[in-house]
Amino acid sequence: PISSCVENTKIEGVNYLKSQAPVLALPDDQYPEWLWTVSQPKVYDDEGPGSKSERAKRIRENKQKIKDKNFMSTQ
């Protein structure tokens, strides 16, 4: 995996303390492997009715219904 920042690039907005030194990007091999998969969606095993995957799907669909309803109420 290749990061979007070149090594030793100053990363803005990460250091939030006044006395903290600027944060610089590290070489790609110094980051942990799990970091490259954080942005990927979780994959649940399909275990049948009532499984985590079905619950996640139901929650996603419900959120979308709420967003659609709110959008239509503003029109």
PDB file of N, H, CA, C and O in Angstrom:
ATOM      1  N   PRO A   1       0.822  -1.195   0.000  1.00  0.00           N
ATOM      2  CA  PRO A   1       0.000   0.000   0.000  1.00  0.00           C
ATOM      3  C   PRO A   1       0.867   1.259   0.000  1.00  0.00           C
ATOM      4  O   PRO A   1       1.910   1.318   0.651  1.00  0.00           O
ATOM      5  N   ILE A   2       0.422   2.229  -0.722  1.00  0.00           N
ATOM      6  H   ILE A   2      -0.426   2.182  -1.251  1.00  0.00           H
ATOM      7  CA  ILE A   2       1.154   3.478  -0.818  1.00  0.00           C
ATOM      8  C   ILE A   2       0.296   4.588  -0.214  1.00  0.00           C
ATOM      9  O   ILE A   2      -0.878   4.737  -0.553  1.00  0.00           O
ATOM     10  N   SER A   3       0.901   5.363   0.685  1.00  0.00           N
ATOM     11  H   SER A   3       1.855   5.242   0.960  1.00  0.00           H
ATOM     12  CA  SER A   3       0.154   6.455   1.306  1.00  0.00           C
ATOM     13  C   SER A   3       0.067   7.644   0.352  1.00  0.00           C
ATOM     14  O   SER A   3       0.778   7.712  -0.650  1.00  0.00           O
ATOM     15  N   SER A   4      -0.814   8.567   0.686  1.00  0.00           N
ATOM     16  H   SER A   4      -1.392   8.512   1.500  1.00  0.00           H
ATOM     17  CA  SER A   4      -1.000   9.733  -0.177  1.00  0.00           C
ATOM     18  C   SER A   4       0.002  10.841   0.127  1.00  0.00           C
ATOM     19  O   SER A   4       0.079  11.826  -0.609  1.00  0.00           O
ATOM     20  N   CYS A   5       0.772  10.689   1.208  1.00  0.00           N
ATOM     21  H   CYS A   5       0.710   9.890   1.805  1.00  0.00           H
ATOM     22  CA  CYS A   5       1.764  11.698   1.590  1.00  0.00           C
ATOM     23  C   CYS A   5       3.169  11.168   1.366  1.00  0.00           C
ATOM     24  O   CYS A   5       3.458  10.000   1.627  1.00  0.00           O
ATOM     25  N   VAL A   6       4.015  12.025   0.890  1.00  0.00           N
ATOM     26  H   VAL A   6       3.779  12.973   0.679  1.00  0.00           H
ATOM     27  CA  VAL A   6       5.427  11.688   0.745  1.00  0.00           C
ATOM     28  C   VAL A   6       6.071  11.729   2.130  1.00  0.00           C
ATOM     29  O   VAL A   6       5.632  12.484   2.998  1.00  0.00           O
ATOM     30  N   GLU A   7       7.092  10.933   2.335  1.00  0.00           N
ATOM     31  H   GLU A   7       7.449  10.320   1.630  1.00  0.00           H
ATOM     32  CA  GLU A   7       7.791  10.892   3.615  1.00  0.00           C
ATOM     33  C   GLU A   7       8.256  12.295   4.014  1.00  0.00           C
ATOM     34  O   GLU A   7       8.703  13.074   3.173  1.00  0.00           O
ATOM     35  N   ASN A   8       8.143  12.603   5.302  1.00  0.00           N
ATOM     36  H   ASN A   8       7.779  11.971   5.986  1.00  0.00           H
ATOM     37  CA  ASN A   8       8.532  13.891   5.912  1.00  0.00           C
ATOM     38  C   ASN A   8       7.657  15.065   5.480  1.00  0.00           C
ATOM     39  O   ASN A   8       8.069  16.217   5.611  1.00  0.00           O
ATOM     40  N   THR A   9       6.466  14.792   4.972  1.00  0.00           N
ATOM     41  H   THR A   9       6.132  13.856   4.866  1.00  0.00           H
ATOM     42  CA  THR A   9       5.513  15.855   4.669  1.00  0.00           C
ATOM     43  C   THR A   9       4.876  16.321   5.975  1.00  0.00           C
ATOM     44  O   THR A   9       4.472  15.496   6.794  1.00  0.00           O
ATOM     45  N   LYS A  10       4.786  17.623   6.176  1.00  0.00           N
ATOM     46  H   LYS A  10       5.114  18.294   5.510  1.00  0.00           H
ATOM     47  CA  LYS A  10       4.148  18.162   7.375  1.00  0.00           C
ATOM     48  C   LYS A  10       2.642  17.962   7.252  1.00  0.00           C
ATOM     49  O   LYS A  10       2.032  18.381   6.268  1.00  0.00           O
ATOM     50  N   ILE A  11       2.047  17.321   8.255  1.00  0.00           N
ATOM     51  H   ILE A  11       2.543  16.980   9.054  1.00  0.00           H
ATOM     52  CA  ILE A  11       0.615  17.030   8.237  1.00  0.00           C
ATOM     53  C   ILE A  11      -0.088  18.069   9.108  1.00  0.00           C
ATOM     54  O   ILE A  11       0.117  18.120  10.321  1.00  0.00           O
ATOM     55  N   GLU A  12      -0.905  18.882   8.485  1.00  0.00           N
ATOM     56  H   GLU A  12      -1.072  18.841   7.499  1.00  0.00           H
ATOM     57  CA  GLU A  12      -1.597  19.970   9.175  1.00  0.00           C
ATOM     58  C   GLU A  12      -2.816  19.446   9.931  1.00  0.00           C
ATOM     59  O   GLU A  12      -3.478  18.512   9.478  1.00  0.00           O
ATOM     60  N   GLY A  13      -3.107  20.045  11.077  1.00  0.00           N
ATOM     61  H   GLY A  13      -2.569  20.804  11.445  1.00  0.00           H
ATOM     62  CA  GLY A  13      -4.323  19.748  11.823  1.00  0.00           C
ATOM     63  C   GLY A  13      -4.241  18.533  12.717  1.00  0.00           C
ATOM     64  O   GLY A  13      -5.223  18.210  13.385  1.00  0.00           O
ATOM     65  N   VAL A  14      -3.118  17.846  12.761  1.00  0.00           N
ATOM     66  H   VAL A  14      -2.320  18.108  12.218  1.00  0.00           H
ATOM     67  CA  VAL A  14      -2.996  16.651  13.598  1.00  0.00           C
ATOM     68  C   VAL A  14      -2.482  17.021  14.982  1.00  0.00           C
ATOM     69  O   VAL A  14      -2.938  16.466  15.982  1.00  0.00           O
ATOM     70  N   ASN A  15      -1.541  17.952  15.048  1.00  0.00           N
ATOM     71  H   ASN A  15      -1.171  18.403  14.236  1.00  0.00           H
ATOM     72  CA  ASN A  15      -1.051  18.384  16.359  1.00  0.00           C
ATOM     73  C   ASN A  15      -1.976  19.483  16.878  1.00  0.00           C
ATOM     74  O   ASN A  15      -2.109  20.538  16.258  1.00  0.00           O
ATOM     75  N   TYR A  16      -2.602  19.229  18.005  1.00  0.00           N
ATOM     76  H   TYR A  16      -2.493  18.372  18.508  1.00  0.00           H
ATOM     77  CA  TYR A  16      -3.582  20.167  18.531  1.00  0.00           C
ATOM     78  C   TYR A  16      -3.093  20.865  19.795  1.00  0.00           C
ATOM     79  O   TYR A  16      -3.816  21.690  20.353  1.00  0.00           O
ATOM     80  N   LEU A  17      -1.879  20.554  20.264  1.00  0.00           N
ATOM     81  H   LEU A  17      -1.292  19.884  19.811  1.00  0.00           H
ATOM     82  CA  LEU A  17      -1.307  21.240  21.408  1.00  0.00           C
ATOM     83  C   LEU A  17      -0.366  22.335  20.912  1.00  0.00           C
ATOM     84  O   LEU A  17       0.352  22.138  19.931  1.00  0.00           O
ATOM     85  N   LYS A  18      -0.364  23.479  21.578  1.00  0.00           N
ATOM     86  H   LYS A  18      -0.947  23.639  22.374  1.00  0.00           H
ATOM     87  CA  LYS A  18       0.456  24.601  21.132  1.00  0.00           C
ATOM     88  C   LYS A  18       1.939  24.269  21.136  1.00  0.00           C
ATOM     89  O   LYS A  18       2.669  24.676  20.231  1.00  0.00           O
ATOM     90  N   SER A  19       2.388  23.539  22.140  1.00  0.00           N
ATOM     91  H   SER A  19       1.795  23.209  22.874  1.00  0.00           H
ATOM     92  CA  SER A  19       3.818  23.277  22.279  1.00  0.00           C
ATOM     93  C   SER A  19       4.271  22.016  21.540  1.00  0.00           C
ATOM     94  O   SER A  19       5.440  21.640  21.621  1.00  0.00           O
ATOM     95  N   GLN A  20       3.370  21.370  20.832  1.00  0.00           N
ATOM     96  H   GLN A  20       2.420  21.675  20.767  1.00  0.00           H
ATOM     97  CA  GLN A  20       3.710  20.118  20.153  1.00  0.00           C
ATOM     98  C   GLN A  20       4.475  20.399  18.860  1.00  0.00           C
ATOM     99  O   GLN A  20       4.171  21.338  18.125  1.00  0.00           O
ATOM    100  N   ALA A  21       5.467  19.564  18.608  1.00  0.00           N
ATOM    101  H   ALA A  21       5.714  18.801  19.205  1.00  0.00           H
ATOM    102  CA  ALA A  21       6.251  19.686  17.376  1.00  0.00           C
ATOM    103  C   ALA A  21       5.380  19.317  16.184  1.00  0.00           C
ATOM    104  O   ALA A  21       4.410  18.576  16.345  1.00  0.00           O
ATOM    105  N   PRO A  22       5.699  19.811  14.992  1.00  0.00           N
ATOM    106  CA  PRO A  22       4.902  19.454  13.814  1.00  0.00           C
ATOM    107  C   PRO A  22       4.948  17.952  13.546  1.00  0.00           C
ATOM    108  O   PRO A  22       5.976  17.304  13.741  1.00  0.00           O
ATOM    109  N   VAL A  23       3.826  17.417  13.101  1.00  0.00           N
ATOM    110  H   VAL A  23       2.990  17.944  12.943  1.00  0.00           H
ATOM    111  CA  VAL A  23       3.728  15.989  12.810  1.00  0.00           C
ATOM    112  C   VAL A  23       4.148  15.768  11.362  1.00  0.00           C
ATOM    113  O   VAL A  23       3.641  16.421  10.449  1.00  0.00           O
ATOM    114  N   LEU A  24       5.074  14.848  11.165  1.00  0.00           N
ATOM    115  H   LEU A  24       5.486  14.318  11.906  1.00  0.00           H
ATOM    116  CA  LEU A  24       5.580  14.548   9.831  1.00  0.00           C
ATOM    117  C   LEU A  24       5.165  13.147   9.420  1.00  0.00           C
ATOM    118  O   LEU A  24       5.074  12.248  10.256  1.00  0.00           O
ATOM    119  N   ALA A  25       4.913  12.966   8.139  1.00  0.00           N
ATOM    120  H   ALA A  25       4.986  13.697   7.460  1.00  0.00           H
ATOM    121  CA  ALA A  25       4.545  11.650   7.616  1.00  0.00           C
ATOM    122  C   ALA A  25       5.757  10.723   7.686  1.00  0.00           C
ATOM    123  O   ALA A  25       6.890  11.137   7.441  1.00  0.00           O
ATOM    124  N   LEU A  26       5.494   9.472   8.023  1.00  0.00           N
ATOM    125  H   LEU A  26       4.573   9.136   8.222  1.00  0.00           H
ATOM    126  CA  LEU A  26       6.543   8.456   8.114  1.00  0.00           C
ATOM    127  C   LEU A  26       6.627   7.680   6.808  1.00  0.00           C
ATOM    128  O   LEU A  26       5.734   7.783   5.968  1.00  0.00           O
ATOM    129  N   PRO A  27       7.689   6.904   6.629  1.00  0.00           N
ATOM    130  CA  PRO A  27       7.727   6.002   5.472  1.00  0.00           C
ATOM    131  C   PRO A  27       6.623   4.956   5.598  1.00  0.00           C
ATOM    132  O   PRO A  27       6.235   4.602   6.712  1.00  0.00           O
ATOM    133  N   ASP A  28       6.120   4.465   4.490  1.00  0.00           N
ATOM    134  H   ASP A  28       6.436   4.752   3.585  1.00  0.00           H
ATOM    135  CA  ASP A  28       4.997   3.526   4.491  1.00  0.00           C
ATOM    136  C   ASP A  28       5.270   2.272   5.303  1.00  0.00           C
ATOM    137  O   ASP A  28       4.347   1.723   5.905  1.00  0.00           O
ATOM    138  N   ASP A  29       6.511   1.803   5.337  1.00  0.00           N
ATOM    139  H   ASP A  29       7.260   2.249   4.848  1.00  0.00           H
ATOM    140  CA  ASP A  29       6.801   0.553   6.046  1.00  0.00           C
ATOM    141  C   ASP A  29       6.801   0.718   7.563  1.00  0.00           C
ATOM    142  O   ASP A  29       6.880  -0.281   8.279  1.00  0.00           O
ATOM    143  N   GLN A  30       6.716   1.942   8.073  1.00  0.00           N
ATOM    144  H   GLN A  30       6.652   2.752   7.491  1.00  0.00           H
ATOM    145  CA  GLN A  30       6.682   2.156   9.517  1.00  0.00           C
ATOM    146  C   GLN A  30       5.257   2.225  10.071  1.00  0.00           C
ATOM    147  O   GLN A  30       5.074   2.298  11.286  1.00  0.00           O
ATOM    148  N   TYR A  31       4.262   2.202   9.208  1.00  0.00           N
ATOM    149  H   TYR A  31       4.412   2.143   8.221  1.00  0.00           H
ATOM    150  CA  TYR A  31       2.877   2.186   9.657  1.00  0.00           C
ATOM    151  C   TYR A  31       2.418   0.742   9.829  1.00  0.00           C
ATOM    152  O   TYR A  31       2.880  -0.133   9.096  1.00  0.00           O
ATOM    153  N   PRO A  32       1.506   0.463  10.791  1.00  0.00           N
ATOM    154  CA  PRO A  32       1.019  -0.910  10.972  1.00  0.00           C
ATOM    155  C   PRO A  32       0.154  -1.347   9.788  1.00  0.00           C
ATOM    156  O   PRO A  32      -0.463  -0.518   9.118  1.00  0.00           O
ATOM    157  N   GLU A  33       0.119  -2.648   9.543  1.00  0.00           N
ATOM    158  H   GLU A  33       0.620  -3.320  10.087  1.00  0.00           H
ATOM    159  CA  GLU A  33      -0.618  -3.190   8.398  1.00  0.00           C
ATOM    160  C   GLU A  33      -2.116  -2.902   8.471  1.00  0.00           C
ATOM    161  O   GLU A  33      -2.748  -2.670   7.440  1.00  0.00           O
ATOM    162  N   TRP A  34      -2.701  -2.915   9.690  1.00  0.00           N
ATOM    163  H   TRP A  34      -2.188  -3.104  10.527  1.00  0.00           H
ATOM    164  CA  TRP A  34      -4.143  -2.704   9.818  1.00  0.00           C
ATOM    165  C   TRP A  34      -4.556  -1.307   9.369  1.00  0.00           C
ATOM    166  O   TRP A  34      -5.719  -1.091   9.030  1.00  0.00           O
ATOM    167  N   LEU A  35      -3.630  -0.358   9.361  1.00  0.00           N
ATOM    168  H   LEU A  35      -2.685  -0.533   9.636  1.00  0.00           H
ATOM    169  CA  LEU A  35      -3.958   1.015   8.983  1.00  0.00           C
ATOM    170  C   LEU A  35      -4.466   1.107   7.549  1.00  0.00           C
ATOM    171  O   LEU A  35      -5.302   1.956   7.236  1.00  0.00           O
ATOM    172  N   TRP A  36      -3.968   0.245   6.688  1.00  0.00           N
ATOM    173  H   TRP A  36      -3.289  -0.444   6.941  1.00  0.00           H
ATOM    174  CA  TRP A  36      -4.330   0.308   5.269  1.00  0.00           C
ATOM    175  C   TRP A  36      -5.722  -0.266   5.006  1.00  0.00           C
ATOM    176  O   TRP A  36      -6.248  -0.092   3.907  1.00  0.00           O
ATOM    177  N   THR A  37      -6.331  -0.939   5.970  1.00  0.00           N
ATOM    178  H   THR A  37      -5.905  -1.081   6.863  1.00  0.00           H
ATOM    179  CA  THR A  37      -7.658  -1.527   5.770  1.00  0.00           C
ATOM    180  C   THR A  37      -8.742  -0.826   6.589  1.00  0.00           C
ATOM    181  O   THR A  37      -9.892  -1.264   6.579  1.00  0.00           O
ATOM    182  N   VAL A  38      -8.401   0.247   7.293  1.00  0.00           N
ATOM    183  H   VAL A  38      -7.467   0.603   7.302  1.00  0.00           H
ATOM    184  CA  VAL A  38      -9.371   0.932   8.152  1.00  0.00           C
ATOM    185  C   VAL A  38     -10.536   1.503   7.354  1.00  0.00           C
ATOM    186  O   VAL A  38     -11.677   1.460   7.813  1.00  0.00           O
ATOM    187  N   SER A  39     -10.264   2.031   6.176  1.00  0.00           N
ATOM    188  H   SER A  39      -9.336   2.065   5.804  1.00  0.00           H
ATOM    189  CA  SER A  39     -11.318   2.689   5.399  1.00  0.00           C
ATOM    190  C   SER A  39     -12.206   1.715   4.629  1.00  0.00           C
ATOM    191  O   SER A  39     -13.190   2.136   4.021  1.00  0.00           O
ATOM    192  N   GLN A  40     -11.881   0.432   4.640  1.00  0.00           N
ATOM    193  H   GLN A  40     -11.081   0.090   5.134  1.00  0.00           H
ATOM    194  CA  GLN A  40     -12.704  -0.551   3.938  1.00  0.00           C
ATOM    195  C   GLN A  40     -13.899  -0.932   4.810  1.00  0.00           C
ATOM    196  O   GLN A  40     -13.769  -1.006   6.032  1.00  0.00           O
ATOM    197  N   PRO A  41     -15.057  -1.173   4.201  1.00  0.00           N
ATOM    198  CA  PRO A  41     -16.235  -1.530   4.998  1.00  0.00           C
ATOM    199  C   PRO A  41     -16.072  -2.892   5.662  1.00  0.00           C
ATOM    200  O   PRO A  41     -15.377  -3.767   5.145  1.00  0.00           O
ATOM    201  N   LYS A  42     -16.720  -3.060   6.814  1.00  0.00           N
ATOM    202  H   LYS A  42     -17.284  -2.349   7.233  1.00  0.00           H
ATOM    203  CA  LYS A  42     -16.660  -4.337   7.522  1.00  0.00           C
ATOM    204  C   LYS A  42     -17.420  -5.390   6.733  1.00  0.00           C
ATOM    205  O   LYS A  42     -18.457  -5.105   6.135  1.00  0.00           O
ATOM    206  N   VAL A  43     -16.896  -6.604   6.735  1.00  0.00           N
ATOM    207  H   VAL A  43     -16.053  -6.836   7.220  1.00  0.00           H
ATOM    208  CA  VAL A  43     -17.544  -7.715   6.055  1.00  0.00           C
ATOM    209  C   VAL A  43     -17.979  -8.713   7.121  1.00  0.00           C
ATOM    210  O   VAL A  43     -17.148  -9.251   7.853  1.00  0.00           O
ATOM    211  N   TYR A  44     -19.277  -8.957   7.205  1.00  0.00           N
ATOM    212  H   TYR A  44     -19.952  -8.519   6.611  1.00  0.00           H
ATOM    213  CA  TYR A  44     -19.816  -9.903   8.171  1.00  0.00           C
ATOM    214  C   TYR A  44     -20.157 -11.202   7.460  1.00  0.00           C
ATOM    215  O   TYR A  44     -20.614 -11.196   6.316  1.00  0.00           O
ATOM    216  N   ASP A  45     -19.932 -12.311   8.147  1.00  0.00           N
ATOM    217  H   ASP A  45     -19.561 -12.315   9.075  1.00  0.00           H
ATOM    218  CA  ASP A  45     -20.335 -13.602   7.600  1.00  0.00           C
ATOM    219  C   ASP A  45     -21.852 -13.694   7.647  1.00  0.00           C
ATOM    220  O   ASP A  45     -22.474 -13.278   8.625  1.00  0.00           O
ATOM    221  N   ASP A  46     -22.446 -14.237   6.595  1.00  0.00           N
ATOM    222  H   ASP A  46     -21.942 -14.575   5.801  1.00  0.00           H
ATOM    223  CA  ASP A  46     -23.893 -14.401   6.556  1.00  0.00           C
ATOM    224  C   ASP A  46     -24.244 -15.661   7.334  1.00  0.00           C
ATOM    225  O   ASP A  46     -24.060 -16.779   6.854  1.00  0.00           O
ATOM    226  N   GLU A  47     -24.756 -15.456   8.553  1.00  0.00           N
ATOM    227  H   GLU A  47     -24.905 -14.547   8.943  1.00  0.00           H
ATOM    228  CA  GLU A  47     -25.031 -16.575   9.445  1.00  0.00           C
ATOM    229  C   GLU A  47     -26.512 -16.931   9.493  1.00  0.00           C
ATOM    230  O   GLU A  47     -26.924 -17.717  10.345  1.00  0.00           O
ATOM    231  N   GLY A  48     -27.304 -16.382   8.614  1.00  0.00           N
ATOM    232  H   GLY A  48     -26.969 -15.743   7.922  1.00  0.00           H
ATOM    233  CA  GLY A  48     -28.723 -16.678   8.614  1.00  0.00           C
ATOM    234  C   GLY A  48     -29.531 -15.534   9.193  1.00  0.00           C
ATOM    235  O   GLY A  48     -29.009 -14.434   9.378  1.00  0.00           O
ATOM    236  N   PRO A  49     -30.809 -15.786   9.482  1.00  0.00           N
ATOM    237  CA  PRO A  49     -31.678 -14.717   9.987  1.00  0.00           C
ATOM    238  C   PRO A  49     -31.212 -14.212  11.351  1.00  0.00           C
ATOM    239  O   PRO A  49     -30.849 -14.995  12.229  1.00  0.00           O
ATOM    240  N   GLY A  50     -31.229 -12.911  11.509  1.00  0.00           N
ATOM    241  H   GLY A  50     -31.524 -12.275  10.796  1.00  0.00           H
ATOM    242  CA  GLY A  50     -30.834 -12.308  12.774  1.00  0.00           C
ATOM    243  C   GLY A  50     -29.337 -12.162  12.949  1.00  0.00           C
ATOM    244  O   GLY A  50     -28.869 -11.858  14.047  1.00  0.00           O
ATOM    245  N   SER A  51     -28.585 -12.372  11.895  1.00  0.00           N
ATOM    246  H   SER A  51     -28.965 -12.619  11.003  1.00  0.00           H
ATOM    247  CA  SER A  51     -27.128 -12.288  12.003  1.00  0.00           C
ATOM    248  C   SER A  51     -26.674 -10.831  11.994  1.00  0.00           C
ATOM    249  O   SER A  51     -27.466  -9.920  11.754  1.00  0.00           O
ATOM    250  N   LYS A  52     -25.396 -10.631  12.259  1.00  0.00           N
ATOM    251  H   LYS A  52     -24.753 -11.371  12.455  1.00  0.00           H
ATOM    252  CA  LYS A  52     -24.846  -9.277  12.258  1.00  0.00           C
ATOM    253  C   LYS A  52     -24.966  -8.635  10.887  1.00  0.00           C
ATOM    254  O   LYS A  52     -25.219  -7.435  10.776  1.00  0.00           O
ATOM    255  N   SER A  53     -24.783  -9.436   9.840  1.00  0.00           N
ATOM    256  H   SER A  53     -24.577 -10.410   9.930  1.00  0.00           H
ATOM    257  CA  SER A  53     -24.857  -8.869   8.491  1.00  0.00           C
ATOM    258  C   SER A  53     -26.269  -8.381   8.186  1.00  0.00           C
ATOM    259  O   SER A  53     -26.441  -7.326   7.577  1.00  0.00           O
ATOM    260  N   GLU A  54     -27.268  -9.132   8.599  1.00  0.00           N
ATOM    261  H   GLU A  54     -27.128  -9.989   9.094  1.00  0.00           H
ATOM    262  CA  GLU A  54     -28.655  -8.697   8.373  1.00  0.00           C
ATOM    263  C   GLU A  54     -28.980  -7.459   9.196  1.00  0.00           C
ATOM    264  O   GLU A  54     -29.654  -6.547   8.719  1.00  0.00           O
ATOM    265  N   ARG A  55     -28.498  -7.432  10.433  1.00  0.00           N
ATOM    266  H   ARG A  55     -27.950  -8.173  10.821  1.00  0.00           H
ATOM    267  CA  ARG A  55     -28.748  -6.275  11.286  1.00  0.00           C
ATOM    268  C   ARG A  55     -28.087  -5.030  10.693  1.00  0.00           C
ATOM    269  O   ARG A  55     -28.698  -3.962  10.657  1.00  0.00           O
ATOM    270  N   ALA A  56     -26.850  -5.162  10.230  1.00  0.00           N
ATOM    271  H   ALA A  56     -26.354  -6.030  10.258  1.00  0.00           H
ATOM    272  CA  ALA A  56     -26.150  -4.028   9.628  1.00  0.00           C
ATOM    273  C   ALA A  56     -26.883  -3.549   8.383  1.00  0.00           C
ATOM    274  O   ALA A  56     -26.996  -2.346   8.151  1.00  0.00           O
ATOM    275  N   LYS A  57     -27.382  -4.485   7.581  1.00  0.00           N
ATOM    276  H   LYS A  57     -27.291  -5.463   7.769  1.00  0.00           H
ATOM    277  CA  LYS A  57     -28.125  -4.130   6.371  1.00  0.00           C
ATOM    278  C   LYS A  57     -29.422  -3.402   6.733  1.00  0.00           C
ATOM    279  O   LYS A  57     -29.780  -2.408   6.101  1.00  0.00           O
ATOM    280  N   ARG A  58     -30.120  -3.904   7.754  1.00  0.00           N
ATOM    281  H   ARG A  58     -29.829  -4.711   8.268  1.00  0.00           H
ATOM    282  CA  ARG A  58     -31.376  -3.292   8.182  1.00  0.00           C
ATOM    283  C   ARG A  58     -31.134  -1.868   8.704  1.00  0.00           C
ATOM    284  O   ARG A  58     -31.912  -0.959   8.418  1.00  0.00           O
ATOM    285  N   ILE A  59     -30.064  -1.684   9.460  1.00  0.00           N
ATOM    286  H   ILE A  59     -29.432  -2.423   9.692  1.00  0.00           H
ATOM    287  CA  ILE A  59     -29.746  -0.356   9.985  1.00  0.00           C
ATOM    288  C   ILE A  59     -29.405   0.594   8.847  1.00  0.00           C
ATOM    289  O   ILE A  59     -29.846   1.743   8.840  1.00  0.00           O
ATOM    290  N   ARG A  60     -28.615   0.114   7.878  1.00  0.00           N
ATOM    291  H   ARG A  60     -28.257  -0.820   7.884  1.00  0.00           H
ATOM    292  CA  ARG A  60     -28.243   0.935   6.720  1.00  0.00           C
ATOM    293  C   ARG A  60     -29.483   1.357   5.940  1.00  0.00           C
ATOM    294  O   ARG A  60     -29.620   2.521   5.563  1.00  0.00           O
ATOM    295  N   GLU A  61     -30.392   0.401   5.698  1.00  0.00           N
ATOM    296  H   GLU A  61     -30.280  -0.545   6.005  1.00  0.00           H
ATOM    297  CA  GLU A  61     -31.618   0.708   4.957  1.00  0.00           C
ATOM    298  C   GLU A  61     -32.491   1.691   5.727  1.00  0.00           C
ATOM    299  O   GLU A  61     -33.080   2.595   5.135  1.00  0.00           O
ATOM    300  N   ASN A  62     -32.577   1.517   7.050  1.00  0.00           N
ATOM    301  H   ASN A  62     -32.098   0.782   7.531  1.00  0.00           H
ATOM    302  CA  ASN A  62     -33.398   2.403   7.865  1.00  0.00           C
ATOM    303  C   ASN A  62     -32.842   3.826   7.849  1.00  0.00           C
ATOM    304  O   ASN A  62     -33.600   4.791   7.759  1.00  0.00           O
ATOM    305  N   LYS A  63     -31.517   3.951   7.935  1.00  0.00           N
ATOM    306  H   LYS A  63     -30.902   3.167   8.008  1.00  0.00           H
ATOM    307  CA  LYS A  63     -30.903   5.278   7.867  1.00  0.00           C
ATOM    308  C   LYS A  63     -31.208   5.946   6.535  1.00  0.00           C
ATOM    309  O   LYS A  63     -31.483   7.144   6.485  1.00  0.00           O
ATOM    310  N   GLN A  64     -31.158   5.172   5.457  1.00  0.00           N
ATOM    311  H   GLN A  64     -30.935   4.198   5.498  1.00  0.00           H
ATOM    312  CA  GLN A  64     -31.438   5.732   4.136  1.00  0.00           C
ATOM    313  C   GLN A  64     -32.895   6.171   4.029  1.00  0.00           C
ATOM    314  O   GLN A  64     -33.184   7.211   3.437  1.00  0.00           O
ATOM    315  N   LYS A  65     -33.823   5.382   4.602  1.00  0.00           N
ATOM    316  H   LYS A  65     -33.588   4.538   5.083  1.00  0.00           H
ATOM    317  CA  LYS A  65     -35.237   5.765   4.599  1.00  0.00           C
ATOM    318  C   LYS A  65     -35.442   7.085   5.337  1.00  0.00           C
ATOM    319  O   LYS A  65     -36.191   7.951   4.886  1.00  0.00           O
ATOM    320  N   ILE A  66     -34.767   7.226   6.479  1.00  0.00           N
ATOM    321  H   ILE A  66     -34.158   6.522   6.846  1.00  0.00           H
ATOM    322  CA  ILE A  66     -34.886   8.459   7.260  1.00  0.00           C
ATOM    323  C   ILE A  66     -34.347   9.641   6.467  1.00  0.00           C
ATOM    324  O   ILE A  66     -34.961  10.707   6.447  1.00  0.00           O
ATOM    325  N   LYS A  67     -33.198   9.459   5.811  1.00  0.00           N
ATOM    326  H   LYS A  67     -32.699   8.593   5.828  1.00  0.00           H
ATOM    327  CA  LYS A  67     -32.621  10.534   5.000  1.00  0.00           C
ATOM    328  C   LYS A  67     -33.554  10.909   3.858  1.00  0.00           C
ATOM    329  O   LYS A  67     -33.748  12.092   3.578  1.00  0.00           O
ATOM    330  N   ASP A  68     -34.136   9.905   3.191  1.00  0.00           N
ATOM    331  H   ASP A  68     -33.978   8.944   3.418  1.00  0.00           H
ATOM    332  CA  ASP A  68     -35.066  10.174   2.093  1.00  0.00           C
ATOM    333  C   ASP A  68     -36.297  10.927   2.592  1.00  0.00           C
ATOM    334  O   ASP A  68     -36.755  11.874   1.953  1.00  0.00           O
ATOM    335  N   LYS A  69     -36.827  10.500   3.735  1.00  0.00           N
ATOM    336  H   LYS A  69     -36.455   9.731   4.254  1.00  0.00           H
ATOM    337  CA  LYS A  69     -38.011  11.145   4.293  1.00  0.00           C
ATOM    338  C   LYS A  69     -37.701  12.596   4.667  1.00  0.00           C
ATOM    339  O   LYS A  69     -38.502  13.491   4.399  1.00  0.00           O
ATOM    340  N   ASN A  70     -36.549  12.825   5.282  1.00  0.00           N
ATOM    341  H   ASN A  70     -35.898  12.097   5.500  1.00  0.00           H
ATOM    342  CA  ASN A  70     -36.168  14.189   5.649  1.00  0.00           C
ATOM    343  C   ASN A  70     -35.958  15.054   4.418  1.00  0.00           C
ATOM    344  O   ASN A  70     -36.321  16.231   4.413  1.00  0.00           O
ATOM    345  N   PHE A  71     -35.377  14.481   3.378  1.00  0.00           N
ATOM    346  H   PHE A  71     -35.082  13.526   3.382  1.00  0.00           H
ATOM    347  CA  PHE A  71     -35.164  15.230   2.145  1.00  0.00           C
ATOM    348  C   PHE A  71     -36.494  15.620   1.520  1.00  0.00           C
ATOM    349  O   PHE A  71     -36.668  16.756   1.078  1.00  0.00           O
ATOM    350  N   MET A  72     -37.428  14.686   1.482  1.00  0.00           N
ATOM    351  H   MET A  72     -37.287  13.763   1.841  1.00  0.00           H
ATOM    352  CA  MET A  72     -38.725  14.969   0.869  1.00  0.00           C
ATOM    353  C   MET A  72     -39.512  15.995   1.682  1.00  0.00           C
ATOM    354  O   MET A  72     -40.308  16.747   1.120  1.00  0.00           O
ATOM    355  N   SER A  73     -39.301  16.034   2.998  1.00  0.00           N
ATOM    356  H   SER A  73     -38.655  15.422   3.455  1.00  0.00           H
ATOM    357  CA  SER A  73     -40.037  17.002   3.813  1.00  0.00           C
ATOM    358  C   SER A  73     -39.503  18.422   3.620  1.00  0.00           C
ATOM    359  O   SER A  73     -40.189  19.385   3.964  1.00  0.00           O
ATOM    360  N   THR A  74     -38.304  18.567   3.081  1.00  0.00           N
ATOM    361  H   THR A  74     -37.747  17.785   2.801  1.00  0.00           H
ATOM    362  CA  THR A  74     -37.751  19.903   2.842  1.00  0.00           C
ATOM    363  C   THR A  74     -38.102  20.426   1.459  1.00  0.00           C
ATOM    364  O   THR A  74     -37.835  21.591   1.165  1.00  0.00           O
ATOM    365  N   GLN A  75     -38.686  19.609   0.608  1.00  0.00           N
ATOM    366  H   GLN A  75     -38.903  18.662   0.846  1.00  0.00           H
ATOM    367  CA  GLN A  75     -39.003  20.014  -0.767  1.00  0.00           C
ATOM    368  C   GLN A  75     -40.340  20.710  -0.833  1.00  0.00           C
ATOM    369  O   GLN A  75     -40.769  21.120  -1.912  1.00  0.00           O
TER     370      GLN A  75
END
